[in-house]
């Protein structure tokens, strides 16, 4: 989950490293540091806290050099202290290393190194790496050979970048954690994610597991662990620096909420024909899913909630489907075979639990399909096929526009499967559904321009707990609404299937427990949801109805959405709940883009 940045090239290395770390803070912000070759060895600056603390430290004691590495940390081994901040060095500070991932055998390596007289200065697993490189250098190996020998000793997953004193070379490798290389006119960049350096270059090379990079100012070599050259294409990303920046918005989250109309337009562009009721997905021609009899959807957090949305959509299409938390897949998935399509839902494409589920499914003989936002991500290489949500870069830790694009993409996949799966029996009019989908981006814009979420958030900002309920696809949105609220406000919030409220959670309801009832415009389902809401209201809880306007008098407050197809109305309700969470967090003065203890990409199990 941590963020790595590295650069080799002419001038500006330190400033580019710090800027890259600022761009990567969504991956971790417990501590940060940089190391550069400065002509007199390796100079290191690192601090606990946010990257701006590091920037101040760098300004107080100027650094210079044309090859360097940097890191922003999300703590796994050891608390967020100056000592545990990366980069880590050997005892003589002749080697500096940054690392993302988990070294599973670090206890054994640490014990061996201590037996050789090595003294450790941190609690991290990473610190074994510079000491291993130092040991190999002392044995007479050249820096590249020493780096490769250290990699051979590691078990677990990693993306690593390293410097060696008096060697103007950048060394890096990946095995299970993301690492992408940027190719610029004046040098090379390495990072955990493209936004780190997209303002400096849009030409990238996506590295794969087992790749080792040796970069000098005028030469780049990418090989496997045995030193054999590998060919990795240089691609041009279609993200601009403006897209990856905050612009005029106070927070990335607010920007990403407000850019959902464009993201959704990208998601559906060229994929729907409402007049014919047809869905066309690139790389999946007619008959592509003829062998599918059942679908399993796996994801974590927000992506799991999108999977729940997809499960309901598939079932309504007459396709057997089940959403499973990726971290539970190995123990609760049940049978999976060549007639099973396992759909991995992951924004980053790097979520460790989801990757493990895909690998497990593949070993069982299932066909795997990645629904992701990031071209070149790990899941696109592990899965048999990929379907991109086209949402553009998302920097805020709390997912917003990617949830909307994930759910729509899964809805399109469900409609596409209807054409091929023999037992499919859709319980909806496809033309009507797609016609409403075509209008969804404009309707989201309408919600953004006319909502009263800020006032409502202020009304209920001093309450004890917050409940969210819904049925069917509204249940997915209720769960997602609760997750957003707890992620960025740090207040207790829970989402339930509406009918479950009376089976236990009602015991927690008080007049200080606002209940958000997510409705879709489906009269029968909404009536049941609102009946459940009145059970909480009878215990004193204020009820907020989120959805198309109703003539009932249940609501104490409303967050209305335009009338549309019930499937898409729930996504409009989701936008209202995103805004409520955002404004509540602003009023509580929370770190909205960097909520405590959380990171954007969870790359460790």
C-alpha angles and dihedrals in degrees: 000000000000120000124244127195128175135170140185121182146081120325130327097055098137094046091047091050094052092044089050090052091051088053090051100047090108086072094056140331108181092108141342141202148165136209126197139180102244103176093263098064129284120331118202131196120178138157140180113244132038128343092256087067088056092047090056091049091051091050092050092053108028119226127201136180141111101239123052149143133217140187141192113199139222103188120244105144112033132357124286102275135139089255093053094046118107143272096071122196140194118255094271092044090235092127128044126189139183121194141185118194137035126294101211097193096047093116091060093042091048092050091050092049093047089051086057090054100263116152118211123212100190143044094234130115089223095069092074089069100066089044091052090051091047091052091053091048089053088052088060102260121144115247096261093048091046091052092050092047090053090052090053090060095054126097121189130037130312153158108203135182122185144183128203122203116262091007115109092206134109116219123195142161140176134207115163098342125084123264127165129184123221119208114208133173091250101038147310136299130201123195146154090245139013097247088069092074107009091114089060100042140356095200111100142174116207109218122214133214111288094026118137120197126205110183130183128169094268103021138055126188125183116187140157121258090274091056097254114142117252127197117233117175121233109232133188115235118218094219118107126209087249091058091052092046131079095238115186095337122108092228138016089237092059091047091050092048089052095046093057094102091060093042091052092047088055091048094056100032111126092355104092137057106186094183091061095030088236134146122201119192119189114249092016109091125178110302095022091124099036091121096052118109101158137018130214118192119201130189145129131240112334091003089056089054088052087050089054088053089050092048092056091046092050093048090051086052090056095252120132106244142164132185114217130184105248093227089057097043097102093055104032109029098095121201120357124176143150090299091056122093111203111200114201111204112198129145096205098032087224103086105135097211092050093048089051090051091051091051091048091050092049091052089054090056097255123142112244131211125186119214101194145143101224123077111216095020121143095259091058088061097043097046124072093233139009135216115190123216092206095214097141124227118337116195104169112095091227105074115230118147092032091059090054092048093044093053093047091047091051089049089054090048090053091052091047093051090055088070094058111024106090096213095048114128110173117211095204142061107261095202091052092046094049094044089055090046090056088059095046099094091053091046091051088052089052091054091049092052099044107032126125095202096125093057092045092049089053091051093056101030096110098052127116105234140359128219127197123193137180144145130241110338089358087062089061089050092047091054091046091048090054092048092052091049096051094041097060106020096043087220122131112266132163134187123210141177099259095241092055093064093088093047097076113313091079087074088071096051118113135154085273093061111088111201120211111205111200112209131184107195091258097131097207096047095041091052090057092046092051091047088057089047091055089056088063092040090056087060091054100266116143112237123218114192113209115192143048114349116274130197092225123109097222098105124093086188137003140215101192128200130193118274111263141131109320092240093060096035088072090058090053087052088052091058090054090051091049089055093048090052092047096050093044089053092049090053090050091048094236127167091255102183093038108036115189119274093003135106133189101238117038101205097165126072 
